[in-house]
Structures are given as C-alpha cells and as structure tokens.
Amino acid sequence: MSIENHGGISSSGWDPWHGRGRGMGRAAARLASAMMEELDADDDGGLSATESQLSGAAFAALDKNGDGAVSNRELRAGRAAQQTR
C-alpha cells in the first residue's frame, strides 16, 4: 500500500477490498469492516502495525489517536478522506 502526500492510503492501497463496500453513504463503513474482519488476526477490534500490512507512515497517518492500533472508526475516516481527494 502506498501513502498519499497528505497521509492515508492511496487509491491502489484499497484495491484488495474493492467492491466489498458498495452503497450510498455506507461504502467507507462496509469497506472498513471487511478490512477489519480480514486483517484483525487477534480479534481485539483494532489493527496493529503488523496486522495492517501498511508502511509505518501510512499506519501512523491512520492511527489518529496514536494508541498503536487502527480502529474501525480510523479506517472509515481514512477511506472517507481518500474518496474526497
């Protein structure tokens, strides 16, 4: 996955989950849920840097609260931000 100049995941970074988050206004939520379900190996409700498979910079851009885990909410926000670019 690659990072945009302003932080977050680039369009190509979302490709493995393309098509799983269809629907008006709900695409980001569905996509984030699909990603979380697939990548959250320890089922703790958040993605660690290892689970996320992101570069350090991309992970840091999504981990807005700096707790070392990317939540479903942070994934949704990252996807929504990417869609508005």
Secondary structure as the mmCIF struct_conf table of DSSP 4:
data_model
#
loop_
_struct_conf.conf_type_id
_struct_conf.id
_struct_conf.beg_label_comp_id
_struct_conf.beg_label_asym_id
_struct_conf.beg_label_seq_id
_struct_conf.end_label_comp_id
_struct_conf.end_label_asym_id
_struct_conf.end_label_seq_id
STRN STRN1 ILE A 3 ILE A 3
TURN_TY1_P TURN_TY1_P1 ASN A 5 HIS A 6
BEND BEND1 GLY A 7 GLY A 8
STRN STRN2 ILE A 9 ILE A 9
HELX_RH_3T_P HELX_RH_3T_P1 SER A 11 TRP A 17
TURN_TY1_P TURN_TY1_P2 HIS A 18 GLY A 19
BEND BEND2 ARG A 20 GLY A 21
BEND BEND3 GLY A 23 GLY A 23
TURN_TY1_P TURN_TY1_P3 MET A 24 ARG A 26
HELX_RH_AL_P HELX_RH_AL_P1 ALA A 27 LEU A 39
TURN_TY1_P TURN_TY1_P4 ALA A 41 ASP A 42
BEND BEND4 ASP A 44 GLY A 45
STRN STRN3 GLY A 46 LEU A 47
HELX_RH_AL_P HELX_RH_AL_P2 ALA A 49 SER A 52
TURN_TY1_P TURN_TY1_P5 GLN A 53 GLN A 53
HELX_RH_AL_P HELX_RH_AL_P3 GLY A 56 LEU A 62
TURN_TY1_P TURN_TY1_P6 LYS A 64 ASN A 65
BEND BEND5 ASP A 67 ALA A 69
STRN STRN4 VAL A 70 SER A 71
HELX_RH_AL_P HELX_RH_AL_P4 ASN A 72 GLN A 83
TURN_TY1_P TURN_TY1_P7 THR A 84 THR A 84
#
